[in-house]
Each structure stands twice: as C-alpha cells, then as structure tokens.
Amino acid sequence: QTLRLWEPDTGRDLRVLRGHLGAVHTLAFSPDGALLASGSADTSIRIWDLASGREVRAVTSTFGAVRSVTFAADGKTIASGGNDGSFRLWDTETGKEVKSVRGQFGVVFALKFSPDGKTLPTGSSDMQVHLWDLATGRQRQALTGHTGAVHSLVFHPNSQWLASGSGDGSIRLWDLHSG
C-alpha cells in the first residue's frame, strides 16, 4: 500500500508515499519527471508531486483494480487499464475522465501511448495486443501470437515497432505497419 522512492546510485530510501488502501500494481513517471502516477487494487489512481512527496490528485472509480497507468508524451493525459477490460483517459490537471473505451478482452495489464500520441496499445489477459485509435476510440488491429497474458508493452522511438512481453515467457517485436 506504499510507494518508495530510491536513489539508484546508493540504494538509499529517499521517501515513502502513503495513500493507497490496497496493493500498488503499477507506476509511471510523467515525461518531465515531476509527477508519479500510481494505480492500485483499491480502484484508485493517485498522482504524486515528487519534489514534495505530496499527493496532488486522487481518482477513484468503480471499474475495479487499476493494473496499468501511463502518461501521454505531453504529460496532460494519463491512460489507465484494469480488471474490467476497459481503458480510460484522464486529464492530469483536473482528474476528470476524458474518454472510456470498454473492451471485452479481459484484464488490461499493460498500455502505452505511441510516441506520436495517435495510438494506444493494450496488453490483456486474452493473450493479444489491441491497437486503439485514440481519435475514434475504435480498435484498429489485434496482434496475436502470445500464448499467455500480455503484461508489458514498449514502443521503439520510431513509432513503427512495438515490443510486448507475456506470461508465456516470450517477448515479441511487432512491425505495426504490417502487423
């Protein structure tokens, strides 16, 4: 139920952040490094100011445990995914929900904004990577091949390649133009 900030060079414990009432499943730094978002089994997303260690915003919803959070490149939007199979976009400043897209694909364990901000892939318990068009909220494509839940995603800076890590023990590198 806590977050700890560590100094990498020394391993020194810098700060403990408290506020969640359940296990913390996911963390993401803002692009400028000033904020940290956390998602928890308590169904909340909390945003922390790293300089002060204070919680600046908390969003609690009824969609179940939060399994994944990520910031958009401009730092103004956070995407979250969770147990209900949906992903949601939140305004970082106000904490208001901007968009909700309900998928029927199981638990959303991973999500990541594309570097160009146009696509949001989600990795799910259905063993697929789903590519969502953020302008329309529609699924563009599903990438299949894993035989276990998809737990991690990362874009190559060129926005053309996406890597996915799965509970099946594999990492797959996807060419998003050809699928």
KOLSE-371757 format. One line per field, with one value per residue: residue number from 1; x, y, z of N, C-alpha, C, CB in turn. Coordinates in steps of 0.02 Angstrom, whole numbers, plus 32768, in hexadecimal, padded with zeros to 4 digits. Atoms other than C-alpha are relative to their C-alpha. Last residue first. Glycine has a CB too. Example, Ala and Ser with C-alpha at 12.3 -4.5 7.8 and 13.67 -1.06 7.14 Angstrom:
BEGIN
pos 2; 1
nxx 7FD6; 802D
nyy 7FC5; 7FC5
nzz 7FFD; 8000
caxx 82AC; 8267
cayy 7FCB; 7F1F
cazz 8165; 8186
cxx 7FD9; 802D
cyy 8037; 803C
czz 8025; 8000
cbxx 8014; 7FCE
cbyy 8017; 8001
cbzz 7FB9; 803E
//
This chain:
BEGIN
pos 179; 178; 177; 176; 175; 174; 173; 172; 171; 170; 169; 168; 167; 166; 165; 164; 163; 162; 161; 160; 159; 158; 157; 156; 155; 154; 153; 152; 151; 150; 149; 148; 147; 146; 145; 144; 143; 142; 141; 140; 139; 138; 137; 136; 135; 134; 133; 132; 131; 130; 129; 128; 127; 126; 125; 124; 123; 122; 121; 120; 119; 118; 117; 116; 115; 114; 113; 112; 111; 110; 109; 108; 107; 106; 105; 104; 103; 102; 101; 100; 99; 98; 97; 96; 95; 94; 93; 92; 91; 90; 89; 88; 87; 86; 85; 84; 83; 82; 81; 80; 79; 78; 77; 76; 75; 74; 73; 72; 71; 70; 69; 68; 67; 66; 65; 64; 63; 62; 61; 60; 59; 58; 57; 56; 55; 54; 53; 52; 51; 50; 49; 48; 47; 46; 45; 44; 43; 42; 41; 40; 39; 38; 37; 36; 35; 34; 33; 32; 31; 30; 29; 28; 27; 26; 25; 24; 23; 22; 21; 20; 19; 18; 17; 16; 15; 14; 13; 12; 11; 10; 9; 8; 7; 6; 5; 4; 3; 2; 1
nxx 8020; 8014; 801A; 8045; 7FFE; 8032; 7FF5; 800C; 8004; 7FE5; 7FB7; 7FE7; 7FFA; 8039; 7FE8; 8030; 7FEC; 801A; 7FF7; 8012; 8048; 8018; 800A; 7FC1; 7FF7; 7FD4; 7FFC; 7FD8; 7FF5; 7FCE; 8015; 800C; 8029; 7FEF; 7FC5; 8005; 7FC3; 7FEB; 7FE1; 7FE7; 7FC7; 800D; 800E; 8043; 802F; 8017; 7FFA; 803A; 7FEB; 8034; 7FF3; 7FFA; 7FC3; 8015; 8001; 8037; 7FEF; 800D; 8005; 7FF6; 8014; 803C; 803D; 8024; 7FDB; 7FCD; 800D; 7FCA; 8012; 7FCD; 7FC3; 7FCE; 7FDC; 7FE1; 7FC4; 8017; 7FEF; 800D; 800B; 8001; 801A; 8008; 7FFC; 803F; 8014; 8040; 800B; 7FD0; 7FDD; 800D; 7FD2; 801C; 7FCC; 8004; 7FF3; 803E; 8020; 800D; 8023; 8000; 802B; 7FEC; 8031; 8042; 800B; 8006; 7FC0; 7FF5; 800A; 7FCB; 8006; 7FCF; 7FC7; 7FD9; 7FB9; 7FD6; 7FF1; 8020; 8038; 8019; 803C; 8014; 8041; 8021; 8032; 8047; 8019; 801A; 7FD7; 7FC3; 7FCC; 7FD3; 7FCA; 7FE9; 7FC3; 7FEE; 8024; 8035; 8039; 8003; 8042; 8003; 8045; 8003; 8039; 8018; 7FE5; 7FD1; 7FC7; 8013; 7FE7; 7FE6; 7FE3; 7FE1; 7FF1; 7FEF; 7FC0; 7FF7; 801D; 8028; 8042; 8038; 803F; 8038; 8042; 8008; 8048; 801E; 8032; 7FEE; 7FB7; 7FE1; 7FC8; 7FBB; 7FD2; 7FBF; 7FCF; 7FD3; 8028
nyy 802B; 803F; 7FF4; 7FE9; 7FCA; 7FF9; 7FBF; 7FFC; 7FBA; 7FE5; 7FFE; 803E; 8035; 8029; 8036; 8017; 803F; 8007; 8041; 8036; 800B; 7FF2; 7FB8; 7FE7; 7FEB; 7FC6; 7FE4; 7FC4; 7FD9; 7FCE; 7FBA; 7FEC; 8035; 8014; 802A; 8041; 8026; 802A; 8040; 8004; 802D; 8042; 8030; 801E; 7FCE; 7FD3; 7FBD; 7FD4; 7FBE; 7FDD; 7FB9; 7FD7; 8013; 8029; 8046; 801B; 8046; 801E; 8048; 801B; 8045; 8012; 7FF2; 7FCB; 7FC1; 7FFE; 7FD2; 7FD0; 7FD1; 7FD2; 8000; 7FD8; 7FCF; 8015; 8028; 8040; 8039; 8041; 8030; 8044; 8033; 7FE2; 8032; 8012; 8043; 7FFF; 7FC4; 7FFF; 7FC1; 7FD0; 7FC8; 7FBE; 7FCE; 7FBF; 8006; 8004; 8041; 8026; 803E; 8035; 8039; 8041; 8036; 7FE5; 8001; 7FBB; 7FDD; 7FEB; 7FBA; 7FE3; 7FB8; 7FDF; 802A; 7FE0; 7FF4; 8036; 8031; 8040; 8011; 8042; 8011; 8046; 8012; 7FC5; 8014; 7FF9; 8041; 7FFA; 7FD1; 8020; 7FCF; 7FE8; 7FDB; 7FC6; 7FE6; 7FB9; 7FE1; 7FDB; 802D; 802F; 8020; 8044; 801A; 8049; 8023; 7FDC; 801C; 7FD0; 7FF5; 7FD1; 7FBB; 7FDF; 7FBD; 7FE0; 802B; 7FD4; 800C; 8042; 802E; 8037; 7FE8; 8026; 7FDF; 802F; 7FEA; 7FB7; 7FF4; 7FDF; 802D; 8017; 8007; 8039; 7FE3; 8016; 7FE2; 7FE9; 7FF8; 7FC6; 7FC4
nzz 7FCF; 801F; 8043; 7FFF; 8032; 8034; 801F; 8048; 8013; 803E; 7FFE; 8020; 7FCE; 7FED; 7FD5; 7FCE; 7FDF; 7FBD; 7FDF; 802E; 8000; 8044; 800E; 801A; 8045; 8007; 8043; 800A; 7FC3; 8013; 7FF9; 7FBB; 7FE3; 7FBC; 8002; 7FDF; 8010; 7FC9; 800F; 8045; 8007; 801F; 7FCB; 8007; 801A; 7FCB; 801D; 7FFF; 8014; 8025; 7FFC; 803C; 8024; 8039; 7FEB; 7FD8; 7FF9; 7FBF; 7FFC; 7FBD; 7FF4; 8026; 7FDB; 8024; 7FFE; 8034; 8037; 800E; 8035; 8019; 7FD7; 8024; 7FD8; 7FC1; 800D; 7FE5; 8029; 7FE2; 8035; 7FE8; 802E; 8042; 8035; 8021; 7FEA; 7FDD; 7FD7; 7FC8; 8002; 7FCB; 8005; 7FF5; 7FF1; 8021; 8048; 8026; 7FFE; 7FC4; 8011; 7FCE; 8013; 7FE7; 7FFE; 7FEF; 7FB8; 7FEA; 8007; 8045; 8012; 8029; 800D; 802A; 800E; 8036; 7FF4; 7FE6; 8034; 7FF1; 802B; 7FEE; 8026; 7FFB; 801C; 801C; 8030; 7FF1; 7FE8; 7FBC; 7FDA; 7FE8; 800F; 7FCB; 8020; 7FD9; 801F; 8008; 8039; 7FDE; 7FF6; 7FC8; 8004; 7FE5; 7FFC; 8002; 7FE3; 7FC4; 7FC3; 7FE5; 802D; 8034; 7FF9; 803C; 7FF7; 803A; 803A; 8038; 8021; 801B; 7FCF; 801A; 8012; 7FE5; 8011; 8003; 7FEA; 7FFE; 8000; 7FC6; 7FE4; 7FBD; 7FF7; 8022; 8026; 7FF0; 8030; 7FE7; 8036; 8001; 8000
caxx 8038; 8079; 8086; 8092; 812E; 8125; 81B1; 817B; 81C1; 819F; 818E; 80D8; 80A9; 80C7; 8135; 8108; 817C; 8136; 8186; 8152; 814C; 8203; 822C; 8210; 8172; 8163; 80E1; 80D5; 8063; 8016; 7FBB; 7FFC; 8004; 8042; 8029; 7FA0; 7FA3; 7EF6; 7ED4; 7E82; 7E15; 7DA5; 7DB2; 7DA2; 7E34; 7E92; 7E9C; 7EB2; 7F2D; 7F05; 7F94; 7F57; 7F66; 7EB1; 7EF7; 7F1C; 7F9E; 7F5C; 7F9F; 7F73; 7F88; 7F8E; 8006; 809A; 8109; 8082; 802B; 8047; 7FD6; 7FEE; 7F8C; 7EDF; 7E76; 7E08; 7DE7; 7D37; 7D70; 7D1C; 7D66; 7D57; 7D87; 7DB0; 7D9B; 7DBA; 7E54; 7E5F; 7F15; 7F41; 7EA5; 7E79; 7E6B; 7E19; 7E3B; 7DBF; 7DCE; 7D78; 7E16; 7E79; 7EC1; 7EF6; 7F29; 7F6C; 7F5E; 7FB5; 8068; 808A; 80CC; 8030; 8045; 802F; 7FCA; 7FAA; 7F52; 7ECF; 7E5B; 7DA3; 7D39; 7CE3; 7D50; 7DC9; 7E32; 7EB3; 7F12; 7FA5; 7FEA; 8080; 8133; 816E; 81DF; 818D; 80DD; 806E; 7FD9; 7F66; 7EFE; 7E80; 7E24; 7E69; 7ECB; 7F3D; 7F7C; 800A; 8038; 80DD; 80F8; 818D; 81ED; 81C9; 817C; 8110; 814D; 80E2; 80B6; 804D; 8002; 8001; 7FAA; 7F16; 7EE6; 7F55; 7F8B; 8040; 80DF; 8184; 821D; 82D6; 8306; 83BF; 83F4; 8492; 8494; 83DC; 8395; 82F2; 823E; 81C8; 810F; 8098; 8000
cayy 7EC0; 7F0B; 7FC1; 7F9C; 7F31; 7ECC; 7E90; 7DFF; 7DD5; 7D27; 7CD5; 7CA0; 7D25; 7DA2; 7E32; 7EA3; 7F0B; 7F8D; 7FC8; 8053; 80E2; 810C; 811E; 8061; 8049; 7FE5; 7F69; 7EF9; 7E75; 7E1A; 7D80; 7CDA; 7C7F; 7D16; 7D19; 7D96; 7E4F; 7E9E; 7F31; 7FDA; 7FD5; 806C; 80FF; 8175; 81EE; 8175; 80EA; 804C; 7FBF; 7F1F; 7EAE; 7DFE; 7D74; 7D89; 7DC3; 7E67; 7EDA; 7F82; 7FEB; 80A4; 80FB; 81B0; 81FA; 8202; 81A3; 811E; 8121; 8084; 8002; 7F67; 7EEF; 7F0E; 7E7F; 7E26; 7E4E; 7E92; 7F44; 7FDC; 8081; 8113; 81C4; 8267; 8232; 82C6; 82CA; 8386; 83A2; 82F3; 82E3; 822B; 81AB; 8105; 8054; 7FC9; 7F0F; 7F17; 7EE9; 7F81; 7FFC; 80B0; 813A; 81DE; 8282; 832B; 82E9; 831D; 8270; 821B; 81D0; 8117; 80B0; 7FF5; 7F7A; 7FE7; 7F78; 7F87; 7FF8; 8054; 80ED; 8149; 81D9; 8227; 82C8; 8328; 82A5; 82F1; 82B3; 8368; 835F; 82C1; 8308; 826E; 823C; 81B5; 813C; 80DE; 8038; 7FFB; 7F79; 8009; 807F; 80FA; 8198; 81F0; 82A8; 831C; 82AA; 8316; 8283; 8255; 81BC; 811E; 809E; 7FFF; 7F7D; 7FD2; 7F5D; 7FA9; 8040; 80BB; 815A; 814E; 8184; 8151; 81BA; 81B3; 80FD; 80F3; 8077; 80DE; 8103; 80DE; 8152; 8100; 813E; 80CC; 80B3; 8071; 8000
cazz 7888; 77E5; 7818; 78D1; 78C1; 7962; 79D3; 7A41; 7AEC; 7B2B; 7BD6; 7BBD; 7C3E; 7BB4; 7B81; 7AEE; 7A82; 7A09; 796A; 78F3; 7972; 7946; 7A00; 7A18; 7A7C; 7B1D; 7B5B; 7BF3; 7C40; 7BAB; 7BED; 7BAC; 7B05; 7AA4; 79E8; 79C3; 799D; 799B; 7928; 7918; 79B4; 79BB; 7A34; 79A0; 79BA; 7A2C; 79AA; 7A12; 79F0; 7A4F; 7A83; 7AA0; 7B23; 7B60; 7C09; 7BB5; 7B6B; 7B31; 7AA2; 7A9F; 79F8; 79C0; 7A3F; 79C6; 7A42; 7A54; 7AFC; 7B64; 7BB2; 7C1C; 7C8A; 7C3F; 7C89; 7C0D; 7B56; 7B51; 7B3A; 7B83; 7B4D; 7BC5; 7B9A; 7BF2; 7CA8; 7D1B; 7D8A; 7D70; 7D3F; 7D02; 7C95; 7C94; 7C07; 7C2C; 7BF6; 7C09; 7C2C; 7CD6; 7D36; 7D07; 7C8F; 7CA6; 7C2F; 7C73; 7C15; 7C22; 7C2B; 7B76; 7B4B; 7B90; 7C3D; 7C65; 7CE0; 7CF1; 7D64; 7DB7; 7E1D; 7DF7; 7D88; 7E15; 7E16; 7E87; 7E48; 7EBB; 7E9F; 7EE4; 7F5C; 7FB1; 7FA5; 7F99; 7F01; 7EBF; 7EB1; 7EB6; 7E4B; 7E8D; 7E29; 7E90; 7E85; 7F30; 7ECD; 7E9E; 7E1A; 7E32; 7DD3; 7DF6; 7DD1; 7DB2; 7D3B; 7CA2; 7C44; 7CDB; 7D38; 7D35; 7DBA; 7DC2; 7E35; 7EE1; 7F5C; 7FB6; 801F; 7FC2; 8019; 804D; 7FF4; 8042; 801C; 7FF6; 801D; 7FF5; 7F70; 7F57; 7E9D; 7E7D; 7F02; 7F33; 7F3A; 7F95; 7F75; 7FF8; 8000
cxx 8028; 7FD9; 7FE6; 7FE3; 7FB8; 800F; 7FD2; 800B; 7FF7; 7FFB; 801F; 804C; 8016; 8011; 7FC5; 8020; 7FCC; 8018; 7FE6; 8004; 7FEA; 7FB5; 7FE6; 7FF3; 8049; 8008; 8031; 8003; 8029; 8006; 8039; 7FEC; 7FF6; 7FD2; 8016; 8041; 7FFF; 803C; 800C; 8016; 8014; 8041; 7FF2; 7FED; 7FB9; 7FCF; 7FE3; 8010; 7FC2; 8018; 7FCC; 8016; 800C; 803A; 7FE8; 800A; 7FD1; 8014; 7FF1; 7FFA; 800E; 7FE4; 7FC0; 7FBD; 7FDC; 8024; 8037; 7FEB; 8036; 7FE1; 8033; 803C; 8034; 8024; 8024; 8039; 7FE6; 8012; 7FFC; 7FF1; 8002; 7FDF; 7FF0; 800D; 7FC0; 7FED; 7FC1; 7FF2; 802C; 8027; 7FE9; 8037; 7FDD; 8042; 7FFE; 800B; 7FC1; 7FD9; 7FF7; 7FD9; 8005; 7FCE; 8021; 7FCA; 7FBB; 7FF4; 7FFE; 8040; 8007; 7FED; 803B; 7FF1; 8037; 803F; 8020; 8048; 8030; 8012; 7FE5; 7FC3; 7FEC; 7FBF; 7FF4; 7FBB; 7FDD; 7FD5; 7FB6; 7FEB; 7FEA; 802C; 8041; 8030; 8026; 803B; 8013; 803F; 8013; 7FD6; 7FC6; 7FC3; 7FFF; 7FB9; 8005; 7FB7; 8009; 7FC9; 7FE7; 801E; 8033; 803D; 7FE3; 8016; 8015; 8017; 802C; 8017; 8009; 8044; 8003; 7FE8; 7FD4; 7FBE; 7FC6; 7FC1; 7FCE; 7FBE; 7FF4; 7FB6; 7FDD; 7FD0; 8012; 804A; 8026; 8031; 8046; 8029; 803F; 802A; 802A
cyy 7FC1; 7FD2; 7FC0; 8010; 8017; 803A; 8003; 8048; 8000; 804C; 801E; 7FFE; 7FBE; 7FCF; 7FDB; 7FC5; 7FF0; 7FBD; 8003; 7FBB; 7FC7; 7FF7; 800F; 804A; 800F; 800E; 803A; 8013; 8040; 8031; 802F; 8049; 800A; 7FC8; 7FE9; 7FD8; 7FC0; 7FD7; 7FDA; 7FBA; 7FFD; 7FD7; 7FBA; 7FD3; 7FE4; 8035; 8031; 8043; 802C; 8047; 8021; 8047; 8028; 7FED; 7FD3; 7FB7; 7FE1; 7FB7; 7FEB; 7FB4; 7FED; 7FBC; 7FEC; 8010; 803A; 8043; 7FF8; 802D; 8034; 802F; 8035; 8008; 8024; 8039; 7FEB; 7FCD; 7FC1; 7FCA; 7FBB; 7FD2; 7FBD; 7FD0; 8022; 7FCC; 7FE8; 7FBD; 7FFB; 803A; 8005; 803F; 8035; 8034; 8043; 8025; 8042; 7FFE; 7FFB; 7FC0; 7FD7; 7FC5; 7FCC; 7FCD; 7FC2; 7FCA; 8016; 8006; 8048; 8029; 8007; 8048; 8016; 804B; 8022; 7FD8; 8020; 8015; 7FC9; 7FCA; 7FBC; 7FF2; 7FBA; 7FF8; 7FB6; 7FF1; 803F; 7FE4; 8001; 7FBD; 8004; 802F; 7FE5; 8034; 8023; 801F; 803D; 8008; 8048; 8028; 8023; 7FD2; 7FC5; 7FE6; 7FB9; 7FED; 7FB5; 7FDA; 8021; 7FE9; 8032; 800D; 802A; 8047; 801D; 8047; 8020; 7FD3; 802F; 7FFB; 7FB8; 7FD3; 7FC9; 801E; 7FD4; 8028; 7FC7; 8015; 804B; 800C; 801C; 7FCC; 7FE1; 7FF5; 7FC7; 8028; 7FF0; 801B; 8018; 8000; 803F
czz 800F; 8030; 7FE0; 7FBB; 7FF9; 7FD2; 7FC3; 7FEA; 7FB5; 7FFE; 7FC1; 7FFD; 7FE2; 8037; 801D; 8026; 8034; 801B; 8047; 8020; 7FD2; 7FF8; 7FB9; 7FEF; 7FF2; 7FB5; 7FFF; 7FB6; 7FF6; 803B; 7FEE; 8001; 804B; 8017; 8045; 7FF8; 8028; 7FE9; 8041; 7FEE; 7FB6; 7FFC; 7FE6; 803A; 7FFE; 7FE7; 8033; 7FE0; 7FF8; 7FF3; 7FD4; 8012; 7FC0; 7FD2; 7FC7; 8013; 8033; 7FFD; 8047; 7FFC; 8048; 8010; 7FDE; 8021; 7FDC; 8004; 7FCC; 7FC7; 7FFB; 7FCD; 7FEA; 802F; 7FD5; 8022; 8040; 7FFC; 8021; 7FCE; 8020; 7FC6; 8022; 7FD0; 7FBD; 7FC9; 7FE1; 801E; 802C; 802F; 803E; 7FF4; 8033; 7FFA; 8003; 8006; 7FDB; 7FB5; 7FD5; 7FF6; 803E; 7FE4; 8037; 7FE5; 801D; 8008; 8016; 804B; 8018; 7FFE; 7FB4; 7FF0; 7FD5; 7FFB; 7FD9; 7FF7; 7FC3; 8008; 8016; 7FCE; 8014; 7FD5; 8015; 7FDA; 800B; 7FE4; 7FE7; 7FC8; 800F; 801E; 8049; 802A; 801E; 7FE4; 8037; 7FDC; 8029; 7FD6; 7FF6; 7FCE; 8023; 7FFD; 802F; 7FF9; 801A; 8006; 7FFB; 8025; 8040; 8043; 801C; 7FD4; 7FC8; 8012; 7FBD; 8011; 7FCB; 7FC7; 7FC5; 7FDF; 7FE8; 8038; 7FE4; 7FEB; 8016; 7FF4; 7FFB; 8020; 800A; 7FF4; 803D; 801C; 8043; 800F; 7FE0; 7FD7; 8017; 7FC7; 8021; 7FC2; 8000
cbxx 7FBB; 803D; 8037; 7FFB; 801F; 7FBB; 804B; 7FB9; 8041; 7FDD; 801B; 7FE3; 7FBF; 7FE6; 802E; 7FBC; 8047; 7FB2; 804A; 802B; 7FDC; 8024; 8040; 8019; 7FD6; 8045; 7FBA; 8048; 8023; 7FEB; 7FE6; 803F; 8020; 7FFC; 8039; 7FC5; 8041; 7FC5; 8043; 803B; 7FF0; 7FE2; 7FC5; 7FFC; 8015; 803B; 7FDB; 7FE7; 802A; 7FBC; 804B; 7FBF; 7FFE; 7FCB; 7FD3; 7FC0; 804A; 7FB5; 8040; 7FCD; 8026; 800F; 7FFD; 7FF5; 8044; 7FE0; 7FFC; 8043; 7FBB; 803B; 8020; 7FE3; 8022; 8030; 802F; 7FC1; 804D; 7FB6; 8038; 7FCC; 8027; 8044; 7FCE; 7FDE; 7FF9; 7FCA; 7FFC; 8047; 7FCE; 8011; 8001; 7FDD; 8039; 7FC7; 7FD0; 7FD4; 7FEE; 7FDC; 8026; 7FE1; 8014; 8002; 7FE4; 7FEA; 8031; 7FC9; 8015; 7FC2; 8033; 800A; 7FFF; 8003; 7FEA; 8010; 8023; 7FFC; 801C; 7FB4; 8015; 7FEF; 800B; 7FF7; 7FFC; 802C; 7FCD; 7FEE; 8026; 7FC4; 7FFD; 8028; 7FEE; 8026; 7FE5; 8015; 7FF5; 800A; 7FB6; 801E; 8016; 7FFF; 7FF2; 8018; 7FDC; 802C; 7FBE; 7FE6; 8049; 7FDF; 7FE7; 7FE5; 804D; 7FCA; 803C; 7FD1; 7FC0; 8037; 8005; 7FC8; 7FB7; 802A; 8005; 8004; 7FFB; 7FFB; 7FE9; 8005; 7FDD; 8024; 8020; 8002; 8021; 7FF7; 802E; 8009; 7FF4; 8025; 7FE7; 802C; 7FD2
cbyy 7FED; 7FDC; 801F; 803C; 7FE8; 8009; 800B; 7FE8; 802A; 7FE1; 7FBB; 7FFA; 7FF7; 7FDB; 801C; 7FEA; 8006; 8005; 7FEB; 8003; 803F; 7FD2; 8024; 7FD7; 803E; 7FF5; 8018; 7FF6; 7FD6; 8026; 800E; 7FF3; 7FBC; 803C; 8024; 7FD8; 802A; 7FD1; 800A; 8030; 7FB9; 8009; 8017; 7FD9; 8016; 8022; 8005; 800B; 7FFF; 8001; 8012; 8001; 7FB7; 8026; 7FF7; 8007; 7FF7; 8008; 7FDF; 801E; 7FD1; 8003; 8046; 7FEC; 7FF7; 7FF4; 8049; 7FDC; 8022; 7FDA; 7FBD; 8046; 7FDE; 7FC8; 8027; 7FE5; 7FFB; 7FF9; 8002; 7FF6; 7FFF; 8017; 7FC5; 803E; 7FFF; 8016; 803D; 8004; 803B; 7FE2; 801E; 8004; 8000; 802A; 7FD2; 803A; 7FF0; 8029; 7FD8; 8017; 7FE2; 7FFF; 7FF1; 8030; 802B; 8023; 7FFE; 802A; 802D; 7FD7; 8028; 7FE0; 7FC3; 804C; 7FBF; 7FC4; 8023; 8009; 8001; 7FFB; 8007; 7FE9; 8012; 801E; 7FCD; 8048; 7FEC; 802F; 8046; 7FE5; 8048; 7FC6; 8033; 7FEB; 8011; 801F; 7FFA; 802F; 7FC3; 8025; 7FE9; 7FFD; 8003; 7FE0; 8016; 8044; 8004; 8043; 8019; 8043; 8002; 8003; 7FFE; 8001; 7FEB; 8035; 7FB7; 7FEF; 8014; 7FD7; 8037; 7FFC; 800F; 7FD6; 803D; 801C; 7FD6; 8043; 7FBE; 803B; 8043; 8008; 802C; 7FB5; 804E; 7FC6; 8033; 8001; 8000
cbzz 7FE8; 7FE6; 7FD4; 802C; 7FBB; 8020; 7FED; 7FEE; 8017; 7FC4; 8009; 7FBA; 8023; 7FC4; 8038; 7FE0; 801F; 8002; 7FFF; 7FC3; 7FEC; 7FCF; 800A; 7FC1; 7FF0; 8022; 7FE7; 801C; 8032; 7FBE; 8047; 802D; 7FF3; 8030; 7FDE; 7FE3; 800F; 8019; 7FD9; 7FF7; 801B; 7FBA; 8028; 7FBF; 7FB9; 801F; 7FBB; 8048; 7FBF; 8028; 7FEA; 7FD9; 7FEF; 7FD8; 803C; 7FDA; 8015; 8014; 7FE6; 8033; 7FD1; 7FB7; 8010; 7FB8; 7FE2; 7FB9; 8019; 7FF0; 800E; 7FE1; 7FFE; 7FEA; 803D; 7FF3; 7FD6; 7FD9; 7FF5; 8017; 7FCA; 803A; 7FBD; 7FE5; 800D; 7FE2; 804A; 7FD1; 7FD4; 7FE5; 7FFB; 8045; 7FB8; 8045; 7FCA; 801D; 7FE2; 8011; 8046; 802F; 7FCA; 8043; 7FB9; 804F; 7FBA; 7FCC; 8021; 7FDB; 7FB7; 7FE5; 8024; 7FBE; 8043; 7FBA; 7FDB; 8011; 8012; 7FD3; 7FC4; 8002; 7FB6; 804C; 7FB2; 804A; 7FB5; 7FCA; 801F; 800D; 803D; 8001; 7FE1; 7FC7; 801C; 8020; 7FCB; 8048; 7FB2; 8044; 800A; 8034; 8028; 8041; 7FB7; 804A; 7FBA; 8039; 7FDE; 7FEB; 7FFF; 800A; 7FBE; 801E; 8000; 7FC7; 8031; 7FC5; 7FE1; 8013; 7FE9; 7FCD; 800D; 7FCD; 7FCE; 804C; 7FB3; 8042; 7FD6; 7FBB; 8038; 800E; 8011; 802F; 7FF8; 7FB7; 802F; 7FF3; 7FF9; 8024; 7FC9; 803F; 803B
//
